[in-house]
Amino acid sequence: MTLAIAGIALAVVQPAVTRAAVLAAEGSLGSPSLGAMTHAFSAERIGGAINLALALVAIALAVWRPRLGQSARDSTGDDTG
């Protein structure tokens, strides 16, 4: 599960990092493109929202996973403890 979350985060972040590097190179040459920068910032916002959602899902699973396992054990009628 952790690898899946990390893979999704990398798939979201890597293109934005590459685009930012290109924009930085263009800016250092003195010819920044405002349209490209606007698109990059929009992609960064979307990527940040996706990463926030993934983090919240991971936290929710970490909090509720023990309870979900306990509920399944209790429903089988196992009273060994």
C-alpha positions as CSV (number, residue, x, y, z in Angstrom):
1,M,0.0,0.0,0.0
2,T,2.8,2.4,0.9
3,L,4.5,1.7,-2.4
4,A,1.3,2.5,-4.3
5,I,0.9,5.8,-2.5
6,A,4.6,6.7,-3.1
7,G,4.2,5.7,-6.8
8,I,1.1,7.9,-7.2
9,A,2.9,10.8,-5.5
10,L,5.9,10.4,-7.7
11,A,3.8,10.3,-10.8
12,V,2.1,13.5,-9.8
13,V,5.3,15.4,-8.7
14,Q,7.9,14.3,-11.4
15,P,6.3,16.1,-14.4
16,A,5.9,19.3,-12.4
17,V,9.5,19.2,-11.3
18,T,10.7,18.7,-14.9
19,R,8.5,21.6,-16.0
20,A,9.8,23.8,-13.2
21,A,13.4,23.0,-14.3
22,V,12.6,24.0,-17.9
23,L,11.0,27.3,-16.6
24,A,14.0,28.0,-14.4
25,A,16.3,27.6,-17.4
26,E,14.2,29.9,-19.5
27,G,14.0,32.4,-16.7
28,S,17.8,32.4,-16.3
29,L,18.1,33.2,-20.1
30,G,15.8,36.2,-19.6
31,S,12.8,34.9,-21.6
32,P,10.3,33.5,-19.1
33,S,6.9,32.5,-20.5
34,L,4.0,33.7,-18.4
35,G,1.5,31.2,-19.9
36,A,3.8,28.3,-19.1
37,M,4.4,29.6,-15.6
38,T,0.6,29.9,-15.0
39,H,0.2,26.3,-16.3
40,A,3.0,25.1,-14.0
41,F,1.5,26.8,-10.9
42,S,-1.9,25.3,-11.7
43,A,-0.3,21.8,-12.0
44,E,1.5,22.4,-8.7
45,R,-1.8,23.3,-7.0
46,I,-3.4,20.1,-8.3
47,G,-0.4,18.0,-7.4
48,G,-0.4,19.5,-3.9
49,A,-4.1,18.7,-3.5
50,I,-3.6,15.1,-4.7
51,N,-0.7,14.7,-2.3
52,L,-2.8,16.1,0.6
53,A,-5.6,13.7,-0.3
54,L,-3.2,10.7,-0.4
55,A,-1.8,11.8,3.0
56,L,-5.3,12.0,4.5
57,V,-6.2,8.6,3.1
58,A,-3.0,7.1,4.6
59,I,-3.7,8.7,8.0
60,A,-7.3,7.4,7.9
61,L,-6.2,3.9,7.1
62,A,-3.6,4.0,9.8
63,V,-6.2,5.1,12.4
64,W,-9.1,2.8,11.4
65,R,-7.1,-0.3,10.3
66,P,-6.7,-1.7,13.8
67,R,-10.4,-1.1,14.5
68,L,-11.5,-2.7,11.3
69,G,-9.3,-5.8,12.1
70,Q,-10.8,-6.0,15.6
71,S,-14.3,-5.7,14.3
72,A,-13.7,-8.7,11.9
73,R,-12.2,-10.7,14.8
74,D,-15.1,-9.9,17.1
75,S,-17.7,-10.9,14.6
76,T,-16.3,-14.5,14.3
77,G,-17.0,-15.1,18.0
78,D,-13.4,-15.8,18.9
79,D,-13.3,-15.3,22.7
80,T,-9.7,-16.5,23.4
81,G,-8.5,-13.3,24.8
